[in-house]
Amino acid sequence: MKRILTSILMAVGIAGPFISNLSAQGHGMSADIPFAFVAGKSTMPAGRYVVRVASATGSVFELNNGSNSVLIQLGVNEDRKSDNASVTFACDGKECLLAKITPPGTIYASSLGKSEVEKHLHHKVGVASMISIKLTAH
């Protein structure tokens, strides 16, 4: 019995920070995105989006503007370079691609990776720019 209780307490101690982090992120953050953009294989219209972490690993996100919703998996985790929660887009001409999400309260940012961005935008002529939009409390 003592061994079972010890195992349960250890599991709660290890999982607790992850569960509380997911719970805090589950409420979502919002961003006003002033342009249409591609997320995964979906083209999303400009508008106010709620961004939520949709997986325990923190690599799947849901973007929802009330009438459109998309799940996107961002496979590359990188160290945060700032404390600002944001969504970042790679834009080339009039086309913008969701390239990175930096969730609040984490030590990482999740991104598509340079090769995925280049593959999507390779057929365009011009210089790609990166546009970051701040995530705010929802």
C-alpha positions as CSV (number, residue, x, y, z in Angstrom):
1,M,0.0,0.0,0.0
2,K,2.8,2.4,0.9
3,R,4.5,1.6,-2.4
4,I,1.3,2.4,-4.4
5,L,0.9,5.7,-2.5
6,T,4.5,6.6,-3.2
7,S,4.0,5.9,-6.9
8,I,0.9,8.0,-7.1
9,L,2.6,10.9,-5.4
10,M,5.6,10.7,-7.7
11,A,3.4,10.6,-10.8
12,V,1.4,13.7,-9.6
13,G,4.6,15.5,-8.7
14,I,6.1,14.8,-12.2
15,A,2.9,15.5,-14.2
16,G,1.6,18.4,-12.1
17,P,3.6,21.2,-13.8
18,F,2.7,19.9,-17.2
19,I,-1.0,19.7,-16.4
20,S,-1.2,23.1,-14.8
21,N,0.7,24.6,-17.9
22,L,-1.8,22.9,-20.3
23,S,-4.7,24.1,-18.2
24,A,-3.4,27.7,-18.3
25,Q,-2.9,27.5,-22.0
26,G,-6.2,25.8,-22.6
27,H,-8.0,29.1,-22.2
28,G,-6.2,30.4,-25.2
29,M,-4.6,33.7,-26.2
30,S,-5.9,35.9,-29.0
31,A,-4.3,37.7,-31.9
32,D,-5.7,40.2,-34.5
33,I,-4.3,39.0,-37.8
34,P,-4.9,41.7,-40.4
35,F,-4.3,39.5,-43.5
36,A,-5.2,36.1,-44.9
37,F,-2.7,33.4,-44.2
38,V,-2.0,29.7,-44.8
39,A,-2.0,27.4,-41.8
40,G,-1.1,23.8,-42.7
41,K,-3.2,23.1,-45.8
42,S,-5.9,25.7,-45.1
43,T,-6.2,29.3,-46.1
44,M,-7.6,31.4,-43.3
45,P,-9.1,34.8,-43.6
46,A,-8.0,37.9,-41.7
47,G,-9.6,38.3,-38.3
48,R,-9.3,37.9,-34.6
49,Y,-8.1,34.4,-33.7
50,V,-8.0,32.4,-30.5
51,V,-4.9,30.3,-30.3
52,R,-4.8,27.2,-28.0
53,V,-2.3,24.5,-27.4
54,A,-4.2,21.3,-28.5
55,S,-1.7,18.6,-27.5
56,A,0.2,17.4,-24.4
57,T,3.4,17.8,-26.3
58,G,2.7,21.5,-27.1
59,S,3.4,21.0,-30.8
60,V,-0.3,21.0,-32.0
61,F,-2.2,24.3,-32.0
62,E,-5.8,25.2,-32.7
63,L,-6.6,28.6,-34.4
64,N,-10.2,29.6,-34.3
65,N,-11.9,32.8,-35.4
66,G,-15.5,31.8,-34.5
67,S,-16.4,30.6,-38.0
68,N,-13.1,29.0,-39.2
69,S,-10.9,26.6,-37.2
70,V,-7.7,24.8,-38.1
71,L,-5.3,22.4,-36.3
72,I,-1.7,22.8,-37.1
73,Q,1.3,20.8,-36.0
74,L,4.6,22.7,-35.7
75,G,7.4,20.2,-35.4
76,V,10.5,22.2,-34.6
77,N,10.9,23.4,-31.0
78,E,13.4,26.2,-30.5
79,D,14.5,28.3,-27.5
80,R,12.5,31.4,-27.0
81,K,14.4,34.6,-27.9
82,S,12.0,36.9,-26.0
83,D,9.3,36.8,-23.3
84,N,6.6,37.9,-25.8
85,A,3.9,35.4,-26.8
86,S,3.4,35.7,-30.5
87,V,2.4,34.2,-33.8
88,T,4.9,34.7,-36.6
89,F,4.3,34.5,-40.4
90,A,6.6,34.2,-43.3
91,C,5.2,36.5,-46.0
92,D,6.2,36.7,-49.7
93,G,4.3,39.1,-51.8
94,K,0.6,38.8,-50.8
95,E,0.9,35.3,-49.4
96,C,1.6,34.7,-45.7
97,L,2.4,31.3,-44.1
98,L,2.0,30.6,-40.4
99,A,5.6,29.8,-39.5
100,K,5.9,29.9,-35.7
101,I,3.9,30.1,-32.5
102,T,5.5,31.2,-29.2
103,P,3.1,30.3,-26.5
104,P,2.9,32.2,-23.2
105,G,4.6,30.7,-20.1
106,T,6.9,28.3,-22.0
107,I,10.6,28.2,-22.7
108,Y,10.2,27.2,-26.3
109,A,8.7,28.4,-29.6
110,S,7.2,25.9,-32.1
111,S,7.9,26.4,-35.8
112,L,7.6,24.8,-39.2
113,G,11.3,24.8,-39.8
114,K,13.2,26.7,-42.5
115,S,12.8,23.9,-45.1
116,E,9.0,23.8,-44.8
117,V,8.7,27.6,-45.2
118,E,11.1,27.6,-48.2
119,K,9.2,24.7,-49.8
120,H,5.9,26.6,-49.5
121,L,7.2,29.9,-50.7
122,H,9.9,28.7,-53.2
123,H,7.7,29.5,-56.2
124,K,7.4,33.1,-55.3
125,V,9.5,36.0,-56.7
126,G,10.7,38.5,-54.1
127,V,12.0,38.6,-50.6
128,A,10.2,36.9,-47.8
129,S,9.6,38.9,-44.6
130,M,8.8,37.7,-41.1
131,I,5.8,39.3,-39.4
132,S,5.2,38.7,-35.7
133,I,1.8,39.5,-34.0
134,K,1.5,39.6,-30.3
135,L,-0.7,37.1,-28.5
136,T,-2.8,38.7,-25.8
137,A,-5.0,37.2,-23.0
138,H,-8.3,36.0,-24.3
